[in-house]
C-alpha cells in the first residue's frame, strides 16, 4: 500500500514540475528554445535519457506554441539540434567505451538489451537511427550501439541529422496544430 501512495506523490511532483516549467516558458518566451534544446539533448543522450521525462514536456510545449505567440520554427530547430547533438554524443560515447558499456547501468542491469539492440542495428543499419527516434526505449540506445559497433561516422551522421528534424516536427506539430485549432 505504500508504493501506490509514493507513486501518486511522485506523479503529483512531476505534474507540478511540468506545470511550473510550462508557466515559466509562457512568462519567459525567450527561454523556450534553450529549454527545449536541453530537454531534447538529454532525452537523446545515452544513459541520461532513462531518467529525463522530456517527451511529454516537449509535446506540451508544442501545444504552447500553437496556443501562444511562441514561434514554431525556433522551437522546432532547437528540438532538432538538441536531439541530433544528443545522438552524436551517444554515438561518441559508444565509440569510445565499446564493450565497457555492458558494465554501465542500465545495460549492466538489463544485459539482453545489448544483443537485442545489436540485432536491430545489424538488420536495419543506418535506418535504425531513423527508426529509433520514434521508439522511446531505443531513442538513446541505438546511437550508443552505432558507436559501439562502429557504424561509419558519416553514415551515422547523415541518418542522425536527417531524422532529427522529422522527429522534432512529429513531436511538436500535433500539439501545436490541436491548440491552434481549438483556440
C-alpha positions in Angstrom: 0.0 0.0 0.0 3.0 2.4 0.4 4.0 2.1 -3.2 0.8 3.4 -4.7 0.9 6.4 -2.3 4.6 7.1 -3.1 3.9 6.7 -6.8 0.9 9.0 -6.5 3.1 11.7 -4.8 5.8 11.3 -7.4 3.3 11.8 -10.2 2.0 14.8 -8.4 5.5 16.3 -8.2 6.1 15.5 -11.8 2.8 17.2 -12.8 3.7 20.2 -10.7 7.2 20.4 -12.4 5.6 20.3 -15.8 3.1 23.0 -14.9 5.8 25.2 -13.4 8.1 24.7 -16.4 5.3 25.5 -18.9 4.3 28.6 -16.9 7.9 29.7 -16.9 8.1 29.2 -20.7 4.9 31.3 -21.2 6.2 34.1 -19.0 9.7 34.0 -20.4 9.3 33.0 -24.1 12.9 33.9 -24.9 13.9 30.9 -22.8 11.7 28.5 -24.7 14.3 27.5 -27.4 17.2 26.9 -24.9 14.9 24.8 -22.6 13.6 22.6 -25.4 17.1 22.2 -26.8 18.3 20.9 -23.4 15.3 18.6 -23.0 15.8 17.1 -26.5 19.5 16.8 -25.9 19.2 15.0 -22.6 16.3 12.8 -23.9 18.7 11.7 -26.7 21.7 11.2 -24.5 22.7 7.6 -23.7 22.1 6.6 -20.1 20.7 10.0 -19.1 17.6 9.6 -21.3 16.2 6.9 -19.0 15.7 9.4 -16.2 14.7 12.5 -18.2 10.9 12.6 -18.8 11.2 15.1 -21.7 8.8 13.6 -24.3 5.6 14.7 -22.5 7.0 18.1 -21.8 8.0 18.6 -25.5 4.6 17.6 -26.7 3.1 20.1 -24.2 5.5 22.8 -25.5 4.1 22.0 -28.9 0.7 22.8 -27.6 2.0 26.1 -26.1 3.4 27.1 -29.4 0.0 26.6 -31.0 -1.8 28.4 -28.2 0.6 31.4 -27.8 2.8 33.7 -29.7 5.9 31.5 -29.4 7.1 31.0 -33.0 7.2 27.4 -34.2 10.4 27.4 -36.3 12.9 28.3 -33.5 11.4 25.7 -31.2 11.4 23.1 -33.9 15.1 23.9 -34.8 16.1 23.8 -31.1 14.5 20.4 -30.5 16.1 19.1 -33.8 19.5 20.4 -32.8 19.3 19.1 -29.3 18.2 15.6 -30.5 20.9 15.4 -33.1 23.6 16.6 -30.8 22.4 14.2 -28.1 22.6 11.3 -30.5 26.0 12.4 -31.7 27.2 12.4 -28.1 25.7 9.0 -27.6 27.5 7.7 -30.7 30.8 9.2 -29.5 30.3 7.6 -26.0 29.7 4.2 -27.6 32.6 4.5 -29.9 34.9 5.3 -27.0 33.7 2.9 -24.4 32.9 -0.1 -26.6 32.4 -3.3 -24.5 32.7 -1.4 -21.2 29.1 -0.3 -21.9 28.0 -3.7 -20.7 29.1 -2.7 -17.2 27.2 0.6 -17.0 23.6 1.0 -15.9 21.1 0.2 -17.5 23.0 -2.2 -19.7 24.5 -3.8 -16.7 21.1 -4.4 -15.2 19.5 -5.5 -18.5 22.2 -7.4 -20.3 19.7 -8.6 -23.0 19.4 -5.0 -24.3 22.8 -5.1 -26.0 22.3 -8.2 -28.1 18.8 -7.2 -29.0 20.0 -3.8 -29.9 22.8 -5.2 -31.9 20.4 -7.4 -33.9 18.2 -4.4 -34.6 21.3 -2.3 -35.6 22.6 -5.1 -37.9 19.3 -5.7 -39.5 18.4 -2.0 -40.2 21.8 -0.3 -40.5 21.5 3.5 -40.8 17.7 3.2 -40.9 18.0 2.0 -37.2 19.0 5.6 -36.3 15.9 7.0 -38.0 13.5 4.3 -36.6 14.9 4.5 -33.0 13.9 8.2 -32.7 10.2 7.2 -32.7 10.5 4.4 -30.1 11.4 5.8 -26.7 13.3 2.8 -25.2 15.6 2.8 -28.3 16.0 6.5 -28.7 19.3 6.9 -26.9 20.3 3.2 -27.0 20.7 2.8 -30.8 23.1 5.7 -31.3 25.2 4.3 -28.5 25.2 0.9 -30.2 26.1 2.5 -33.5 29.2 3.8 -31.8 30.0 0.5 -30.0 29.6 -1.5 -33.2 31.5 1.2 -35.3 28.9 2.3 -37.8 30.7 4.6 -40.2 30.7 8.1 -38.8 29.3 9.8 -42.0 26.6 7.1 -42.3 25.5 7.7 -38.7 25.6 11.5 -39.0 23.6 11.5 -42.2 20.8 9.4 -40.7 21.1 11.4 -37.4 20.8 14.9 -38.9 18.1 13.9 -41.4 15.9 12.2 -38.9 16.2 14.8 -36.0 14.0 17.5 -37.7 11.4 14.9 -38.7 11.2 13.6 -35.1 11.0 17.1 -33.7 8.2 18.0 -36.1 6.3 14.9 -35.3 6.6 15.6 -31.6 5.7 19.3 -31.7 3.3 19.7 -34.6 0.3 17.7 -33.2 0.1 19.8 -30.0 0.6 23.0 -31.9 -2.0 22.2 -34.5 -4.5 21.0 -32.0 -4.0 24.0 -29.8 -4.3 26.3 -32.8 -7.4 24.5 -34.0 -9.1 24.6 -30.6 -8.0 28.3 -30.0 
